[in-house]
Amino acid sequence: MWRIDGDEPKPLTTSVLPAEKDLHEFLKRDPSLLGERLLVIGSEVITPYGPRLDLLAIDAEGNLHLLELKRDKTPREVVAQVLDYGSWASTLSRDDIIDIATKHLDQPFEAAFEDVFGTAPPDELNGDLSLTIVATELDASSERIVNYLRDFGVPVNAVFFSYLEDDGRRYLARSWLAAADEDSPATPTVSKKSKRAAWNGVDWYVSFGGGRPWEDARTFGFVSAGGGKFYSQSIRSLPAGSRIWVCIPGAGYVAVGTTLAPASRFEKAKVQLDGVWTDLPTQPLAGSYNAGDAFGDDDVEWVVPVDWIDTRPLSQAFWEKGMFANQNSACKLRQEFTLGRLADHFDIEGE
């Protein structure tokens, strides 16, 4: 780095960090120093393999990032240690990861994830893994070992931080051993079964949006979607006998109920009113819905009749930071955090 004084570039003086633990704290407070948004979910994480892992972080896709400071380790020690940690982290299930986060964060994992990334965490965590050696410098032997491992698809890299001072100001400069676009050969695919949130076989998420009047659905006992293949396909996948949690985008959850039958086109839709099956199109609906031969199956409104367990007006929609939301009209609801909050709010006994 150089400072421009008039027409003359003046190189800044590279200094030594007062303590390497400072670099640990910098990364803990702001892992974006590595060049991407990360959430640190553990510091000095206890592992079954000796010393503690310096930092464990997660990215927006739910992939884990292991950060290990070189400190005074020899080349063999630092590389062996980060590989040892990687062998452990690769086996962590979704529940394991959330347990670690719960011990280190001052709020629920889901809420912390939304604070950083603006969305709820994905159903699958730890699909991929990144191992990073953090150092102020790395000897030629360590560089050679890291590059050799990368050639065989091991997701390891090294990042260097230089500490500079200039007229009482302090700076950190970052460089990577291998550039981000230098992909390693593909690693063998491994089973990810345990890394996805388990589904209880009962609960579904339903998004009731697109300007549809919620009071129609609440009064006459149904949910619906359509107006395009993306929306119609997912609502048609909703089976009878499912427990659904209805969310209005931008507002929150407003109802829980049980589906009574598979989806049907609006003009053929029936709902249950006072225990009697009734044609929905004959009811005094406030909204207008795509119906008739002019609309194909992708664009027509699809209706699923529902026996409501509890409903709330839009003004009382329930939402907490970190809760699950999705653009699909319907999908399986796996997230325990959301299910737990909804069960408490709607006074539904958990299963």
Secondary structure as GFF3:
##gff-version 3
##sequence-region A 1 351
A	DSSP	beta_strand	2	5	.	.	.	ID=ss1
A	DSSP	beta_strand	8	11	.	.	.	ID=ss2
A	DSSP	beta_strand	13	15	.	.	.	ID=ss3
A	DSSP	alpha_helix	20	29	.	.	.	ID=ss4
A	DSSP	three_ten_helix	31	34	.	.	.	ID=ss5
A	DSSP	beta_strand	39	45	.	.	.	ID=ss6
A	DSSP	beta_strand	53	58	.	.	.	ID=ss7
A	DSSP	beta_strand	64	69	.	.	.	ID=ss8
A	DSSP	alpha_helix	75	89	.	.	.	ID=ss9
A	DSSP	alpha_helix	94	104	.	.	.	ID=ss10
A	DSSP	alpha_helix	109	117	.	.	.	ID=ss11
A	DSSP	beta_strand	129	135	.	.	.	ID=ss12
A	DSSP	alpha_helix	140	151	.	.	.	ID=ss13
A	DSSP	beta_strand	156	166	.	.	.	ID=ss14
A	DSSP	beta_strand	169	176	.	.	.	ID=ss15
A	DSSP	three_ten_helix	193	195	.	.	.	ID=ss16
A	DSSP	beta_strand	203	207	.	.	.	ID=ss17
A	DSSP	alpha_helix	214	220	.	.	.	ID=ss18
A	DSSP	beta_strand	222	226	.	.	.	ID=ss19
A	DSSP	alpha_helix	229	236	.	.	.	ID=ss20
A	DSSP	beta_strand	243	248	.	.	.	ID=ss21
A	DSSP	beta_strand	252	259	.	.	.	ID=ss22
A	DSSP	beta_strand	264	265	.	.	.	ID=ss23
A	DSSP	three_ten_helix	266	268	.	.	.	ID=ss24
A	DSSP	beta_strand	270	273	.	.	.	ID=ss25
A	DSSP	beta_strand	276	279	.	.	.	ID=ss26
A	DSSP	three_ten_helix	280	282	.	.	.	ID=ss27
A	DSSP	beta_strand	301	311	.	.	.	ID=ss28
A	DSSP	three_ten_helix	314	316	.	.	.	ID=ss29
A	DSSP	beta_strand	330	332	.	.	.	ID=ss30
A	DSSP	alpha_helix	336	345	.	.	.	ID=ss31
###
